[in-house]
Amino acid sequence: MGFADLHIHSIYSYDGTCSIPAILKEVKKRTDLNVIAITDHDTIRGNQLAMELAPHYGLEVIPGCEVSTADGHLLALWIDRPIKPGRSLVDTALEIADQGGVCIAAHPMARGTHSLQFDTIWKALQDTRVALCLVGIEAFNGGLVYTRSNPLVAAVATMLPIAKVGNSDAHVLPMIGCGSTEFAGTTAKDLLLALKTGKTTVRQGKGLGGFDVLKTYIPRYILRKIGWVAWNDDPQAPLKYVRLSRAIQQSPLSG
């Protein structure tokens, strides 16, 4: 069996604190994940570096982003071009489909952020074109503030004819893998088949909330804002902190 975390934010998100090499190092060192997706807010800027470096860490990275649709946040996966934000769920899903990608409803019904509602998802699935692309829903989100929504979401998600997935919604390194998806096989190709056929299993982690937000996220967010982020020079090197400008401009293995 394989495991995937399809909702991870990097420094290319306004609220992310993780450099791409640090994410890969953390995944390889601390988790049993085989496949991850970098899903920054409305941008794919970090994906090229992630996919370039991933083989050096023995991982597969799916290109993606978290799209701010007019109806709520949507994970767009297996895309190669940015997806325009601000449009309906249906129109967004159709653009993702045009790129040969698929999408997953992110943290549905979550309070405190713009999230898709179940009736919106259900109505969109009545469009046969959308149903081929909108293949999953986060039945577990290990994010900073969404964990209280998970039991209700998991119960209602069983009524939708799409794959149920678990994701971390990681914005800091310790969050990665605190929610994940189990699937038959170990590759991104295997995962895609499992998503399209609804044969996935949610793996729940502890998640982060309450005091953990203050202890884990806030210090790293402050460091990022003053210009410092975790970094990894190569798979054998330890994590260290570097200037944010270097983390954005330089590929570590190319010097």
Secondary structure, 3 states (H helix, E strand, C coil): CEEEEEEECCCCCCCCCECHHHHHHHHHHHCCCCEEEECCECCCCCHHHHHHHHHHHCCEEEEEEEEECCCCEEEEECCCCCCCCCCCHHHHHHHHHHCCCEEEECCCCCCCCCCCCHHHHHHHHCCHHHHHHEEEEEEEECCCCCHHHHHHHHHHHCCCCCEEEEECCECCHHHCCCEEEEECCCCHHHHHHHHHHCCEEEEECCCCCCHHHHHHHHHHHHHHHCCEEEECCCCCCCCEEEEHHHHHHCCHHHC
